[in-house]
């Protein structure tokens, strides 16, 4: 299975408005050097052509380090640049439709906020789940909050990997000890730091020190 070879420990979710570097490629490379195991390219306010150009540039970096590139929302962009996968939300195309578009050899992540959504996503072909927002976040103000109790319900309901997102920082990351999650997805607490590499290393360290999925 594809999940047997994927490391979900730390996903860097991009936001060019927050990054401390001059280019997105620099931010991605520094994140990878610090321990990011996956890159999710999220660009909401650009044309398809610009998104494609950015995806091509980031793909060159992730390919150099053999790190999976996940494209947010856009299966067409993912296929065009040869990305390893796509991540979709509840308001995007149905999971089964996206799976049909990208085939069985690419990763498909799905955002969920309830155990019921999680079960449906797994049944329809999701490889992993993005659960959140776990805490208040300025990067996605419309995201519904997920309680720790609901996260536990989701973990018990599905077998596929779970990555938590939304307000994940060096402070909040420690709260997931024993939760059985498989990784963190982080935006601002990596990108906003002048030392992106160092920020990523600290978050990856928190996971490895006590929040491994073996606890589930």
KOLVOPA-476290 format. One line per field, with one value per atom (N, C-alpha, C): x, y, z; atom name; residue number from 1. Coordinates in steps of 0.02 Angstrom, whole numbers, m for minus. Example, Ala and Ser with C-alpha at 12.3 -4.5 7.8 and 13.67 -1.06 7.14 Angstrom:
BEGIN
u: 660; 615; 660; 642; 684; 645 $
v: m284; m225; m165; m112; m53; 2 $
w: 390; 390; 390; 354; 357; 394 $
name: N; CA; C; N; CA; C $
resi: 1; 1; 1; 2; 2; 2 $
END
This chain:
BEGIN
u: 42; 0; 43; 18; 56; 74; 29; 42; 101; 119; 175; 242; 246; 309; 307; 253; 245; 257; 296; 310; 267; 219; 172; 191; 249; 267; 257; 281; 277; 264; 204; 186; 191; 228; 229; 176; 127; 74; 92; 97; 124; 74; 101; 63; 114; 115; 166; 160; 100; 91; 126; 143; 172; 247; 273; 342; 393; 446; 499; 552; 549; 599; 575; 620; 602; 562; 575; 540; 511; 459; 428; 475; 515; 562; 612; 635; 681; 647; 585; 549; 540; 521; 511; 576; 630; 694; 716; 709; 729; 685; 621; 576; 597; 614; 635; 700; 746; 810; 799; 744; 728; 688; 668; 631; 561; 538; 472; 472; 424; 422; 372; 334; 286; 274; 262; 246; 177; 134; 68; 65; 59; 56; m15; m27; m95; m94; m127; m130; m203; m235; m306; m320; m276; m292; m246; m233; m192; m226; m205; m233; m207; m239; m217; m146; m131; m64; m11; m26; 21; 29; m26; m24; 21; 12; 52; 126; 142; 212; 242; 205; 229; 239; 191; 195; 256; 271; 330; 394; 397; 457; 466; 412; 415; 429; 402; 413; 488; 523; 595; 631; 609; 640; 623; 559; 538; 567; 573; 601; 675; 710; 781; 792; 745; 752; 708; 675; 630; 577; 546; 492; 426; 373; 309; 281; 257; 223; 148; 109; 36; 7; m36; m68; m137; m150; m214; m269; m322; m383; m378; m322; m318; m286; m328; m304; m269; m294; m265; m193; m181; m114; m68; m93; m53; m31; m76; m60; m12; m22; 18; 92; 105; 175; 204; 164; 188; 195; 152; 153; 132; 150; 134; 62; 26; m42; m82; m143; m191; m223; m238; m276; m339; m396; m460; m500; m548; m591; m661; m704; m773; m814; m793; m831; m802; m751; m720; m755; m727; m755; m758; m806; m809; m745; m731; m670; m664; m719; m718; m704; m727; m716; m642; m614; m543; m499; m517; m479; m480; m537; m542; m499; m492; m452; m377; m354; m282; m256; m301; m279; m261; m241; m228; m157; m112; m42; m23; m71; m57; m92; m63; m92; m154; m203; m263; m278; m271; m287; m354; m391; m457; m463; m486; m498; m565; m564; m625; m628; m689; m699; m738; m765; m805; m786; m803; m791; m831; m890; m932; m900; m874; m839; m777; m743; m682; m698; m750; m769; m787; m824; m843; m783; m737; m677; m635; m626; m588; m621; m687; m723; m720; m715; m716; m646; m594; m528; m475; m487; m435; m377; m316; m257; m241; m258; m247; m296; m303; m350; m314; m338; m316; m372; m358; m410; m398; m450; m444; m495; m495; m441; m445; m386; m383; m384; m355; m353; m368; m382; m394; m334; m347; m293; m311; m262; m274; m265; m241; m228; m290; m339; m401; m458; m483; m530; m598; m614; m680; m679; m623; m617; m653; m692; m726; m677; m691; m647; m662; m611; m617; m591; m631; m610; m565; m530; m489; m532; m592; m638; m658; m671; m690; m630; m570; m510; m503; m518; m514; m565; m625; m677; m653; m622; m598; m544; m497; m443; m469; m521; m550; m591; m614; m660; m625; m562; m527; m458; m433; m366; m313; m334; m285; m252; m193; m157; m197; m183; m214; m161; m170; m127; m170; m149; m188; m163; m209; m193; m235; m210; m248; m220; m178; m150; m98; m68; m16; 49; 76; 138; 180; 237; 279; 246; 201; 164; 107; 66; 7; 24; 79; 97; 103; 127; 139; 73; 17; m47; m72; m39; m62; m29; 9; 42; m10; m1; m47; m110; m115; m176; m179; m122; m121; m119; m104; m99; m34; m31; 27; 70; 47; 89; 53; 92; 68; 69; 21; 23; 27; 78; 92; 102; 76; 86; 130; 99; 133; 190; 185; 237; 302; 300; 362; 379; 332; 346; 364; 334; 344; 411; 444; 508; 564; 609; 668; 710; 710; 746; 694; 673; 623; 648; 710; 740; 737; 756; 756; 686; 638; 568; 541; 556; 533; 565; 629; 666; 636; 615; 587; 519; 479; 414; 421; 466; 479; 505; 546; 573; 519; 471; 416; 377; 367; 330; 371; 433; 475; 487; 485; 499; 441; 379; 325; 257; 252; 185; 185; 221; 225; 160; 143; 80; 77; 134; 134; 93; 76; 37; m36; m58; m130; m153 $
v: m60; 0; 62; 116; 177; 207; 200; 229; 196; 137; 103; 137; 179; 212; 288; 314; 386; 406; 458; 485; 547; 544; 599; 646; 636; 671; 747; 779; 852; 877; 903; 932; 1008; 1038; 1110; 1131; 1169; 1195; 1266; 1281; 1345; 1403; 1461; 1524; 1579; 1605; 1653; 1720; 1734; 1796; 1794; 1735; 1728; 1713; 1689; 1664; 1720; 1702; 1750; 1754; 1709; 1707; 1748; 1758; 1796; 1754; 1689; 1646; 1586; 1558; 1498; 1439; 1435; 1380; 1380; 1439; 1444; 1419; 1440; 1420; 1344; 1315; 1243; 1205; 1228; 1194; 1197; 1255; 1261; 1217; 1213; 1170; 1097; 1076; 1007; 992; 1039; 1030; 1025; 1056; 1053; 992; 953; 892; 886; 932; 924; 863; 820; 758; 759; 814; 822; 896; 916; 986; 988; 1031; 1041; 1112; 1116; 1181; 1206; 1260; 1288; 1359; 1372; 1439; 1452; 1496; 1508; 1566; 1615; 1677; 1689; 1638; 1646; 1613; 1633; 1603; 1531; 1493; 1425; 1424; 1471; 1474; 1489; 1535; 1551; 1492; 1459; 1401; 1347; 1337; 1287; 1305; 1369; 1390; 1380; 1398; 1388; 1314; 1274; 1202; 1172; 1195; 1171; 1187; 1249; 1271; 1232; 1224; 1187; 1113; 1087; 1017; 1002; 1050; 1041; 1032; 1069; 1064; 998; 982; 920; 858; 861; 804; 794; 849; 847; 810; 820; 789; 727; 706; 647; 655; 714; 729; 735; 703; 706; 778; 796; 860; 846; 878; 872; 939; 937; 998; 1006; 1064; 1077; 1089; 1051; 1060; 1040; 1052; 1048; 983; 936; 872; 884; 933; 946; 972; 1016; 1042; 986; 944; 889; 842; 827; 783; 817; 882; 919; 923; 927; 934; 869; 817; 753; 751; 787; 787; 718; 705; 640; 633; 689; 683; 747; 742; 797; 796; 856; 861; 901; 875; 908; 918; 965; 979; 952; 965; 940; 974; 1033; 1069; 1060; 1019; 1007; 948; 925; 866; 807; 761; 703; 662; 630; 591; 538; 503; 450; 477; 537; 568; 586; 617; 636; 574; 522; 461; 433; 438; 415; 456; 521; 565; 552; 543; 538; 466; 418; 348; 323; 261; 230; 238; 265; 269; 337; 383; 448; 454; 494; 506; 551; 535; 576; 591; 654; 675; 711; 704; 734; 769; 831; 868; 847; 833; 813; 847; 852; 880; 833; 779; 732; 660; 615; 544; 519; 546; 524; 542; 602; 622; 579; 563; 523; 453; 422; 354; 355; 407; 413; 423; 466; 480; 416; 379; 317; 267; 261; 213; 232; 297; 319; 323; 309; 305; 352; 387; 431; 390; 415; 383; 408; 471; 500; 556; 577; 629; 689; 749; 810; 830; 828; 841; 910; 951; 1018; 1066; 1126; 1157; 1137; 1118; 1097; 1157; 1213; 1273; 1332; 1389; 1449; 1465; 1483; 1497; 1555; 1596; 1653; 1637; 1577; 1560; 1532; 1510; 1485; 1500; 1561; 1586; 1552; 1519; 1487; 1414; 1390; 1320; 1305; 1251; 1231; 1201; 1209; 1183; 1110; 1072; 1002; 993; 962; 952; 890; 884; 825; 762; 771; 714; 689; 736; 716; 686; 712; 683; 610; 597; 528; 484; 510; 473; 457; 507; 496; 443; 447; 398; 327; 320; 254; 229; 276; 258; 237; 257; 243; 213; 180; 149; 190; 234; 271; 326; 350; 402; 466; 499; 562; 615; 673; 731; 787; 817; 872; 939; 986; 1051; 1104; 1165; 1221; 1243; 1294; 1319; 1274; 1230; 1185; 1224; 1226; 1262; 1221; 1248; 1212; 1206; 1252; 1249; 1198; 1203; 1159; 1088; 1078; 1012; 961; 984; 939; 910; 941; 919; 854; 833; 775; 709; 712; 652; 599; 538; 484; 485; 532; 539; 490; 461; 414; 446; 511; 543; 523; 537; 518; 578; 639; 696; 763; 816; 884; 915; 959; 1002; 1073; 1109; 1175; 1227; 1287; 1344; 1396; 1437; 1497; 1482; 1430; 1418; 1391; 1380; 1366; 1425; 1445; 1494; 1564; 1584; 1652; 1662; 1608; 1614; 1632; 1674; 1689; 1626; 1583; 1519; 1464; 1458; 1409; 1338; 1326; 1260; 1242; 1289; 1276; 1264; 1303; 1296; 1228; 1206; 1140; 1085; 1093; 1042; 1033; 1089; 1085; 1049; 1063; 1030; 955; 939; 868; 832; 867; 838; 823; 869; 858; 795; 785; 725; 662; 662; 603; 587; 638; 627; 596; 602; 575; 569; 582; 581; 534; 481; 435; 397; 378; 344; 275; 251; 187; 188; 250; 256; 239; 236; 228; 157 $
w: 0; 0; 0; m29; m36; 32; 82; 148; 185; 163; 196; 184; 133; 117; 124; 153; 161; 233; 243; 309; 319; 364; 374; 431; 461; 522; 519; 467; 465; 393; 383; 318; 323; 276; 270; 220; 244; 200; 182; 118; 96; 101; 112; 110; 96; 36; 17; 54; 82; 119; 187; 210; 277; 277; 222; 222; 233; 268; 283; 229; 181; 127; 67; 20; m40; m90; m91; m138; m102; m133; m106; m108; m160; m166; m107; m87; m30; 33; 45; 105; 107; 50; 46; 59; 29; 38; 111; 142; 212; 257; 241; 279; 273; 214; 203; 241; 238; 274; 350; 374; 445; 465; 417; 435; 409; 367; 337; 291; 299; 262; 204; 199; 145; 134; 73; 57; 25; 53; 22; m6; m72; m105; m106; m68; m63; m87; m142; m172; m193; m156; m167; m215; m217; m252; m312; m350; m410; m470; m529; m589; m597; m639; m651; m679; m722; m752; m699; m653; m600; m551; m536; m492; m524; m588; m624; m622; m631; m630; m561; m510; m442; m426; m448; m436; m471; m530; m566; m527; m502; m465; m400; m364; m301; m313; m367; m385; m396; m424; m434; m368; m317; m251; m218; m217; m183; m216; m281; m318; m300; m292; m275; m209; m162; m96; m86; m139; m137; m83; m81; m34; m73; m50; m86; m90; m148; m158; m166; m125; m127; m150; m199; m225; m194; m166; m135; m187; m182; m222; m296; m328; m401; m426; m444; m472; m539; m578; m643; m637; m589; m578; m554; m509; m483; m540; m584; m641; m689; m699; m747; m727; m662; m639; m612; m612; m586; m511; m476; m402; m376; m314; m285; m262; m256; m233; m233; m207; m204; m135; m110; m47; m61; m40; m53; 11; 7; 64; 53; 101; 97; 42; 20; m32; m102; m108; m173; m207; m263; m297; m249; m257; m214; m215; m159; m153; m208; m220; m271; m340; m355; m420; m428; m376; m378; m383; m346; m350; m422; m454; m523; m570; m555; m598; m590; m529; m516; m517; m514; m514; m445; m442; m378; m352; m394; m372; m344; m338; m308; m241; m197; m132; m136; m96; m92; m19; 0; 68; 69; 123; 128; 196; 196; 258; 288; 354; 388; 457; 483; 550; 595; 567; 608; 591; 637; 625; 566; 557; 502; 434; 429; 368; 357; 411; 406; 379; 405; 382; 308; 288; 217; 173; 194; 154; 146; 199; 196; 148; 153; 111; 38; 23; m46; m77; m38; m69; m44; 13; 41; 68; 59; 86; 156; 169; 235; 247; 310; 329; 358; 341; 374; 422; 486; 537; 568; 567; 596; 566; 591; 630; 703; 730; 800; 847; 824; 865; 819; 849; 809; 766; 703; 657; 612; 597; 553; 480; 465; 395; 360; 400; 370; 419; 415; 465; 462; 407; 400; 422; 446; 464; 529; 530; 590; 640; 705; 756; 771; 785; 803; 874; 917; 986; 991; 1046; 1058; 1063; 1089; 1094; 1025; 980; 912; 876; 888; 859; 881; 944; 969; 934; 922; 886; 815; 783; 715; 714; 762; 765; 774; 814; 826; 766; 724; 670; 606; 596; 533; 546; 495; 499; 463; 417; 378; 420; 399; 437; 447; 503; 521; 532; 499; 508; 536; 591; 620; 594; 587; 559; 595; 592; 620; 687; 687; 749; 779; 740; 765; 771; 832; 846; 895; 911; 959; 1027; 1043; 1107; 1103; 1051; 1048; 1026; 991; 966; 1022; 1080; 1136; 1164; 1149; 1175; 1142; 1088; 1052; 1073; 1126; 1150; 1168; 1141; 1153; 1111; 1064; 1024; 966; 949; 893; 825; 821; 756; 721; 657; 617; 598; 613; 596; 605; 596; 599; 529; 515; 456; 482; 461; 491; 436; 450; 404; 439; 480; 506; 554; 595; 644; 613; 548; 511; 466; 424; 372; 397; 454; 478; 512; 531; 566; 518; 540; 499; 490; 541; 537; 525; 462; 443; 458; 442; 453; 527; 569; 641; 669; 645; 668; 649; 588; 566; 608; 622; 660; 730; 761; 828; 827; 777; 773; 758; 713; 698; 761; 799; 860; 912; 918; 965; 947; 882; 862; 877; 859; 868; 942; 984; 1055; 1093; 1067; 1107; 1076; 1011; 981; 920; 924; 867; 860; 798; 785; 817; 842; 875; 940; 963; 1025; 1014; 950; 939; 950 $
name: N; CA; C; N; CA; C; N; CA; C; N; CA; C; N; CA; C; N; CA; C; N; CA; C; N; CA; C; N; CA; C; N; CA; C; N; CA; C; N; CA; C; N; CA; C; N; CA; C; N; CA; C; N; CA; C; N; CA; C; N; CA; C; N; CA; C; N; CA; C; N; CA; C; N; CA; C; N; CA; C; N; CA; C; N; CA; C; N; CA; C; N; CA; C; N; CA; C; N; CA; C; N; CA; C; N; CA; C; N; CA; C; N; CA; C; N; CA; C; N; CA; C; N; CA; C; N; CA; C; N; CA; C; N; CA; C; N; CA; C; N; CA; C; N; CA; C; N; CA; C; N; CA; C; N; CA; C; N; CA; C; N; CA; C; N; CA; C; N; CA; C; N; CA; C; N; CA; C; N; CA; C; N; CA; C; N; CA; C; N; CA; C; N; CA; C; N; CA; C; N; CA; C; N; CA; C; N; CA; C; N; CA; C; N; CA; C; N; CA; C; N; CA; C; N; CA; C; N; CA; C; N; CA; C; N; CA; C; N; CA; C; N; CA; C; N; CA; C; N; CA; C; N; CA; C; N; CA; C; N; CA; C; N; CA; C; N; CA; C; N; CA; C; N; CA; C; N; CA; C; N; CA; C; N; CA; C; N; CA; C; N; CA; C; N; CA; C; N; CA; C; N; CA; C; N; CA; C; N; CA; C; N; CA; C; N; CA; C; N; CA; C; N; CA; C; N; CA; C; N; CA; C; N; CA; C; N; CA; C; N; CA; C; N; CA; C; N; CA; C; N; CA; C; N; CA; C; N; CA; C; N; CA; C; N; CA; C; N; CA; C; N; CA; C; N; CA; C; N; CA; C; N; CA; C; N; CA; C; N; CA; C; N; CA; C; N; CA; C; N; CA; C; N; CA; C; N; CA; C; N; CA; C; N; CA; C; N; CA; C; N; CA; C; N; CA; C; N; CA; C; N; CA; C; N; CA; C; N; CA; C; N; CA; C; N; CA; C; N; CA; C; N; CA; C; N; CA; C; N; CA; C; N; CA; C; N; CA; C; N; CA; C; N; CA; C; N; CA; C; N; CA; C; N; CA; C; N; CA; C; N; CA; C; N; CA; C; N; CA; C; N; CA; C; N; CA; C; N; CA; C; N; CA; C; N; CA; C; N; CA; C; N; CA; C; N; CA; C; N; CA; C; N; CA; C; N; CA; C; N; CA; C; N; CA; C; N; CA; C; N; CA; C; N; CA; C; N; CA; C; N; CA; C; N; CA; C; N; CA; C; N; CA; C; N; CA; C; N; CA; C; N; CA; C; N; CA; C; N; CA; C; N; CA; C; N; CA; C; N; CA; C; N; CA; C; N; CA; C; N; CA; C; N; CA; C; N; CA; C; N; CA; C; N; CA; C; N; CA; C; N; CA; C; N; CA; C; N; CA; C; N; CA; C; N; CA; C; N; CA; C; N; CA; C; N; CA; C; N; CA; C; N; CA; C; N; CA; C; N; CA; C; N; CA; C; N; CA; C; N; CA; C; N; CA; C; N; CA; C; N; CA; C; N; CA; C; N; CA; C; N; CA; C; N; CA; C; N; CA; C; N; CA; C; N; CA; C; N; CA; C; N; CA; C; N; CA; C; N; CA; C; N; CA; C; N; CA; C; N; CA; C; N; CA; C; N; CA; C; N; CA; C; N; CA; C $
resi: 1; 1; 1; 2; 2; 2; 3; 3; 3; 4; 4; 4; 5; 5; 5; 6; 6; 6; 7; 7; 7; 8; 8; 8; 9; 9; 9; 10; 10; 10; 11; 11; 11; 12; 12; 12; 13; 13; 13; 14; 14; 14; 15; 15; 15; 16; 16; 16; 17; 17; 17; 18; 18; 18; 19; 19; 19; 20; 20; 20; 21; 21; 21; 22; 22; 22; 23; 23; 23; 24; 24; 24; 25; 25; 25; 26; 26; 26; 27; 27; 27; 28; 28; 28; 29; 29; 29; 30; 30; 30; 31; 31; 31; 32; 32; 32; 33; 33; 33; 34; 34; 34; 35; 35; 35; 36; 36; 36; 37; 37; 37; 38; 38; 38; 39; 39; 39; 40; 40; 40; 41; 41; 41; 42; 42; 42; 43; 43; 43; 44; 44; 44; 45; 45; 45; 46; 46; 46; 47; 47; 47; 48; 48; 48; 49; 49; 49; 50; 50; 50; 51; 51; 51; 52; 52; 52; 53; 53; 53; 54; 54; 54; 55; 55; 55; 56; 56; 56; 57; 57; 57; 58; 58; 58; 59; 59; 59; 60; 60; 60; 61; 61; 61; 62; 62; 62; 63; 63; 63; 64; 64; 64; 65; 65; 65; 66; 66; 66; 67; 67; 67; 68; 68; 68; 69; 69; 69; 70; 70; 70; 71; 71; 71; 72; 72; 72; 73; 73; 73; 74; 74; 74; 75; 75; 75; 76; 76; 76; 77; 77; 77; 78; 78; 78; 79; 79; 79; 80; 80; 80; 81; 81; 81; 82; 82; 82; 83; 83; 83; 84; 84; 84; 85; 85; 85; 86; 86; 86; 87; 87; 87; 88; 88; 88; 89; 89; 89; 90; 90; 90; 91; 91; 91; 92; 92; 92; 93; 93; 93; 94; 94; 94; 95; 95; 95; 96; 96; 96; 97; 97; 97; 98; 98; 98; 99; 99; 99; 100; 100; 100; 101; 101; 101; 102; 102; 102; 103; 103; 103; 104; 104; 104; 105; 105; 105; 106; 106; 106; 107; 107; 107; 108; 108; 108; 109; 109; 109; 110; 110; 110; 111; 111; 111; 112; 112; 112; 113; 113; 113; 114; 114; 114; 115; 115; 115; 116; 116; 116; 117; 117; 117; 118; 118; 118; 119; 119; 119; 120; 120; 120; 121; 121; 121; 122; 122; 122; 123; 123; 123; 124; 124; 124; 125; 125; 125; 126; 126; 126; 127; 127; 127; 128; 128; 128; 129; 129; 129; 130; 130; 130; 131; 131; 131; 132; 132; 132; 133; 133; 133; 134; 134; 134; 135; 135; 135; 136; 136; 136; 137; 137; 137; 138; 138; 138; 139; 139; 139; 140; 140; 140; 141; 141; 141; 142; 142; 142; 143; 143; 143; 144; 144; 144; 145; 145; 145; 146; 146; 146; 147; 147; 147; 148; 148; 148; 149; 149; 149; 150; 150; 150; 151; 151; 151; 152; 152; 152; 153; 153; 153; 154; 154; 154; 155; 155; 155; 156; 156; 156; 157; 157; 157; 158; 158; 158; 159; 159; 159; 160; 160; 160; 161; 161; 161; 162; 162; 162; 163; 163; 163; 164; 164; 164; 165; 165; 165; 166; 166; 166; 167; 167; 167; 168; 168; 168; 169; 169; 169; 170; 170; 170; 171; 171; 171; 172; 172; 172; 173; 173; 173; 174; 174; 174; 175; 175; 175; 176; 176; 176; 177; 177; 177; 178; 178; 178; 179; 179; 179; 180; 180; 180; 181; 181; 181; 182; 182; 182; 183; 183; 183; 184; 184; 184; 185; 185; 185; 186; 186; 186; 187; 187; 187; 188; 188; 188; 189; 189; 189; 190; 190; 190; 191; 191; 191; 192; 192; 192; 193; 193; 193; 194; 194; 194; 195; 195; 195; 196; 196; 196; 197; 197; 197; 198; 198; 198; 199; 199; 199; 200; 200; 200; 201; 201; 201; 202; 202; 202; 203; 203; 203; 204; 204; 204; 205; 205; 205; 206; 206; 206; 207; 207; 207; 208; 208; 208; 209; 209; 209; 210; 210; 210; 211; 211; 211; 212; 212; 212; 213; 213; 213; 214; 214; 214; 215; 215; 215; 216; 216; 216 $
END
